[in-house]
Every structure is written in C-alpha cells, then in structure tokens.
Amino acid sequence: MRAGCVVALVIVLAASAVEAAPIPPMLADPAGRDADLATLARALESRLVAAHLRALGLTPEAIQAQLTRLDDGELRRMVQALPEVEVGGQSELTGEQKAGVVLLIIVALAALAGIIILSMSGSPF
C-alpha cells in the first residue's frame, strides 16, 4: 500500500514538471498578409482613429511603414484583436462577463429573498 502511494506521488510530481515544446511558426502566406494589411488599413482609416493618430504626431506614411515592419504573427494578432478594440469600446460582453453578471444577479436575488423571509418570520437581523 505504501509503495503504491509513493509511486502515485512520483507520477504526479513528474507530470507536473513537464513543459510543452514550442510550436513551429506557420509558413508565410503572402495573400493572408496582404489581407491582414488591408484590414488594418481600413481600421486605421476611420475618422476617429485617424484624428487620434494625427494628434499623436503620426503621419499615414509613418503608420504604413510601421505596419510593413510587423512580422506575420504580430500582424495576425492585431487583426484578430480588432473586433475587441472597436471605436468607443467593446460592443458586446464576453462569455465570462455575461456569466459574472448572471451570478451577481442571482446572489443579489438570493440576498433579497433571505431578507424578505427573515423580515416575514419576525426575527431581527
């Protein structure tokens, strides 16, 4: 029995020290890069974004030069982040945020129900 516990402990400790190997980079897709650059260019052309970038002292040429220096991974991450970074903030709650709101409402209703039950039973708080 004791030997079994020791073996189980060794297996658990050995498994927790394992590290994952890095994933090799994807092969470059020139068409995908061009599409990503076009998507970012459209986002940067919006009036509010363009005005803010001009206020920061950035010219369209400097912005385009910086975009062309990005590697494919950085460019892809920027494009994937665009829906989350809309003008004026996030347009919709994420799943975790929705779950948090629902949980908050349930807790508040449970507390309110508890207070009502206690007050109807006549016991002091």
C-alpha positions in Angstrom: 0.0 0.0 0.0 2.8 2.4 1.0 4.7 1.6 -2.2 1.6 2.4 -4.3 1.3 5.8 -2.6 4.9 6.5 -3.3 4.6 5.5 -7.0 1.5 7.7 -7.3 3.3 10.6 -5.7 6.3 10.2 -8.1 4.0 10.1 -11.1 2.1 13.2 -10.0 5.3 15.2 -9.3 6.9 14.0 -12.6 3.9 15.0 -14.6 3.8 18.5 -13.1 7.3 19.2 -14.2 6.7 18.5 -17.9 7.0 21.5 -20.2 5.5 21.8 -23.7 7.6 22.2 -26.7 7.3 25.4 -28.7 5.1 25.3 -31.8 6.9 25.9 -35.0 5.8 29.1 -36.9 3.3 28.7 -39.7 4.5 29.1 -43.2 4.1 32.6 -44.5 1.0 33.2 -46.6 1.6 36.3 -48.8 -2.1 36.5 -49.6 -3.0 36.3 -45.9 -0.5 39.1 -45.1 -1.9 41.4 -47.8 -5.5 40.7 -46.5 -4.4 41.5 -42.9 -2.7 44.7 -44.0 -5.8 45.8 -45.9 -8.0 45.0 -42.8 -5.7 47.1 -40.6 -5.6 49.9 -43.1 -9.4 50.0 -43.2 -9.5 50.2 -39.4 -6.9 52.9 -39.3 -8.7 55.0 -41.9 -11.7 55.6 -39.6 -12.1 59.3 -38.8 -11.7 58.9 -35.1 -8.7 56.7 -35.2 -7.0 58.9 -37.9 -7.7 62.0 -35.9 -6.2 60.5 -32.8 -3.1 59.3 -34.7 -2.6 62.7 -36.2 -2.9 64.2 -32.7 -0.1 61.9 -31.6 2.0 63.3 -34.5 1.9 60.2 -36.7 1.6 60.6 -40.4 -0.2 58.0 -42.6 3.2 57.2 -44.2 4.8 56.5 -40.8 2.0 54.3 -39.8 2.2 52.3 -43.1 5.9 52.0 -42.7 5.4 50.6 -39.2 2.8 48.1 -40.4 5.1 46.8 -43.1 7.8 46.1 -40.5 5.5 43.8 -38.5 6.1 40.1 -38.8 3.2 37.8 -39.8 2.4 36.8 -36.3 2.2 40.3 -35.0 0.1 41.4 -37.9 -2.3 38.4 -37.4 -2.6 39.2 -33.6 -3.5 42.8 -34.4 -6.2 41.8 -36.9 -7.6 39.2 -34.5 -7.8 41.9 -31.8 -9.7 44.4 -33.9 -13.2 43.2 -33.0 -12.3 43.7 -29.3 -11.0 47.2 -29.9 -13.8 48.9 -31.6 -14.3 52.6 -31.6 -15.9 53.6 -28.3 -15.0 50.3 -26.6 -16.3 46.8 -26.6 -19.6 46.3 -28.3 -20.6 43.1 -26.5 -19.8 41.3 -23.3 -17.6 38.3 -23.4 -18.9 34.9 -22.1 -17.1 35.3 -18.8 -18.5 38.8 -18.3 -22.1 37.6 -19.0 -21.6 34.7 -16.5 -20.4 37.2 -13.9 -23.4 39.5 -14.4 -25.8 36.5 -14.1 -24.0 35.3 -11.0 -24.2 38.8 -9.5 -28.0 39.0 -10.2 -28.5 35.5 -8.6 -26.6 36.4 -5.5 -28.5 39.7 -5.2 -31.9 38.0 -5.6 -30.9 35.3 -3.0 -29.9 38.0 -0.5 -33.1 39.9 -1.1 -35.1 36.7 -0.7 -33.3 36.0 2.5 -34.0 39.4 3.9 -37.7 39.2 3.0 -38.0 35.7 4.6 -36.3 36.9 7.8 -38.5 40.0 8.0 -41.7 38.0 7.5 -40.7 35.4 10.1 -40.3 38.2 12.6 -36.7 37.5 13.6 -34.4 40.5 14.0 -31.5 40.9 11.6 
